[in-house]
Each structure stands twice: as C-alpha cells, then as structure tokens.
Amino acid sequence: MLRGELQQPRKGSLIKAVGWPYVERMSIVDGKVSVERDGERTRHFSLKRAPELVAINAGFEAMLDGDVSGLRERFELATQGDSSHWRIDLSPRSPRLAKKIEAMTLIGGNGELRCVDLVQQGGERSRMWLGDVAEAAANASDEATRDALCETASLTND
C-alpha cells in the first residue's frame, strides 16, 4: 500500500505524490511525464509512451469536471448504484489503450469519488483510496478493512 496525494492543478495535468513507503512524485503536464524518486535521476518521457497514464488522467479529469461525454469518448461505461453509492466501470475504446488497460472503476457516493481501481492487461490490479477514505485506508489494520471502505459488495446492477 502506498500513501500519498493526487492533485489536478489545472486541466490536462495530474500530480501523484507518494510519501510512504518511498518518496516519489509523478507529474503529467502538457503531454510530458516526469518521475522523481529519492536517490534517483528524474525520468522524463512523452505521455504517448504510457497509455495507462492517459487513461487515468482522462478519467480523473472527466470525473472531476462531471464530464460524462468526455468519459464516453474514451471509455465504454457501465454504471451501478444510486447517488449515495455508485460505481462506474470503464473499458477503453482505443485498441492501443486496451493493450495496456483492461478496465478502470470509479467508486463513490454522496458527491465524492472514493476509490479508483485499475486493472492492467495481465491481471495486475491497483486501488487508490481518495479523500477521507484514503486516511481511513492508511490507518486500517488489514486489506479487507481497506477494501470495505469502497463498499463494492453493496452494489447491485441497475
């Protein structure tokens, strides 16, 4: 489990700052990615080389802006739940992106995005807890308790 912050200082940019168990800062600005890690040289590369970051950035941007058409432009959407607890499953439309990313799931409720699940091709999975849920996840004693914060089991298909 990583602890850190996600920020979107402006449209088209995303900053992920990890503070534990290591220190790292990844920023996406103007189509360029920079990765700074303690004790290592800063790496720079084009966002075009990392379609999974394009998906994450686009998903967050559209979600934060309430831009459903922006999400639909890049992903097939399947929604579940209601305003108190919802889930949006995103499947990439782009064949190039689909070679890297199988799916991304946004989980939230009551006006908040709580968790983001990312499934890469090959089955590698990652989960990000956001906002107040992130603090609770950081203090949780085990994985089951952290996962329960997203409450994915309580949803039914609409």
C-alpha positions in Angstrom: 0.0 0.0 0.0 1.2 3.5 -0.9 0.3 6.7 0.9 0.3 10.0 -0.9 -1.8 12.6 -2.8 -3.3 13.1 -6.2 -3.7 16.7 -7.4 -5.0 18.2 -10.6 -3.6 21.8 -10.5 -5.1 22.5 -14.0 -6.8 20.8 -16.9 -4.5 18.3 -18.6 -2.3 17.9 -15.6 -2.1 15.4 -12.8 0.4 15.0 -9.9 0.8 11.9 -7.9 3.0 12.4 -4.8 3.9 9.2 -2.8 5.1 9.8 0.7 5.3 6.2 2.0 6.8 3.6 1.8 9.0 5.6 -0.5 9.1 9.1 -1.8 8.1 9.7 -5.4 6.5 12.4 -7.4 5.0 11.8 -10.9 3.6 14.7 -12.8 1.8 14.9 -16.1 1.9 18.4 -17.7 1.4 19.3 -21.3 1.7 15.7 -22.6 5.0 15.1 -20.7 5.6 12.8 -17.7 8.3 13.4 -15.1 9.0 10.9 -12.4 11.2 12.0 -9.4 12.2 9.4 -6.8 14.5 9.9 -3.9 18.1 8.9 -4.7 17.4 8.5 -8.5 17.7 10.7 -11.6 14.5 12.3 -12.7 13.0 10.4 -15.7 11.1 12.3 -18.4 9.1 10.8 -21.2 6.2 11.5 -23.5 2.7 10.7 -22.3 2.2 8.9 -25.6 4.6 6.2 -24.3 2.3 5.5 -21.3 -1.4 5.0 -22.5 -2.3 3.8 -19.0 -1.5 7.3 -17.7 -3.5 8.8 -20.4 -6.5 6.8 -19.3 -6.0 7.6 -15.6 -5.6 11.3 -16.4 -8.5 11.4 -18.7 -10.7 9.5 -16.3 -9.9 11.8 -13.4 -10.2 14.9 -15.4 -13.6 13.9 -16.8 -14.8 12.7 -13.4 -13.7 15.9 -11.6 -15.3 18.0 -14.3 -18.5 16.0 -14.3 -17.9 15.4 -18.0 -19.8 12.2 -18.9 -19.3 12.8 -22.6 -15.6 13.0 -22.0 -15.6 9.7 -20.3 -17.8 8.2 -23.0 -15.3 9.5 -25.7 -12.5 7.3 -24.3 -14.4 4.5 -22.5 -17.4 2.3 -22.6 -19.3 3.0 -19.4 -21.4 0.7 -17.2 -22.9 2.3 -14.1 -24.4 0.8 -10.9 -25.9 2.2 -7.7 -27.5 5.5 -6.8 -26.3 8.9 -5.6 -25.4 7.5 -2.1 -23.2 4.8 -3.5 -22.2 4.4 -7.2 -19.8 2.6 -9.4 -18.7 3.4 -12.9 -16.9 0.6 -14.8 -14.7 2.0 -17.7 -13.5 -0.1 -20.6 -11.1 1.5 -23.0 -12.4 2.2 -26.5 -8.9 2.6 -28.0 -7.3 -0.7 -29.1 -3.9 0.7 -28.2 -5.0 1.6 -24.7 -6.8 -1.7 -24.3 -3.5 -3.5 -24.9 -2.3 -2.0 -21.6 -5.5 -1.4 -19.6 -8.3 -3.9 -19.2 -10.6 -1.7 -17.0 -10.8 1.2 -14.6 -13.5 1.5 -12.0 -14.5 4.7 -10.2 -16.4 4.2 -6.9 -18.0 6.9 -4.9 -21.1 8.3 -3.3 -22.7 11.3 -1.8 -20.8 13.6 -4.2 -17.4 12.1 -3.6 -15.0 9.9 -5.6 -13.8 7.4 -3.0 -11.8 4.7 -4.8 -10.2 4.1 -8.2 -9.4 0.5 -9.3 -7.2 -0.1 -12.3 -6.8 -3.5 -13.9 -3.9 -3.8 -16.4 -3.8 -6.4 -19.1 -2.2 -9.5 -17.5 -4.3 -9.0 -14.3 -2.2 -6.6 -12.3 -4.5 -4.6 -10.1 -4.2 -1.4 -8.1 -6.5 0.5 -6.0 -6.4 4.2 -4.9 -8.4 5.5 -2.0 -9.2 9.2 -2.2 -10.2 11.9 0.3 -11.3 10.9 3.7 -11.3 7.3 2.6 -7.6 7.5 1.9 -6.8 8.4 5.5 -9.0 5.6 6.8 -7.3 3.1 4.5 -3.9 4.3 5.7 -5.0 3.6 9.3 -6.7 0.2 8.5 -5.2 -2.9 10.1 -5.7 -5.2 7.1 -6.6 -5.3 3.4 -10.2 -6.5 3.9 -10.9 -3.4 6.1 -9.3 -1.1 3.5 -11.3 -2.7 0.7 -14.6 -2.4 2.7 -14.1 1.3 2.6 -15.1 1.2 -1.1 -18.2 -0.8 -0.3 -18.2 -2.5 -3.7 -20.1 -5.6 -2.4 -23.2 -3.5 -1.6 -23.9 -2.6 -5.2 -26.4 -4.3 -7.5 -26.8 -3.8 -11.2 -29.3 -1.2 -12.3 
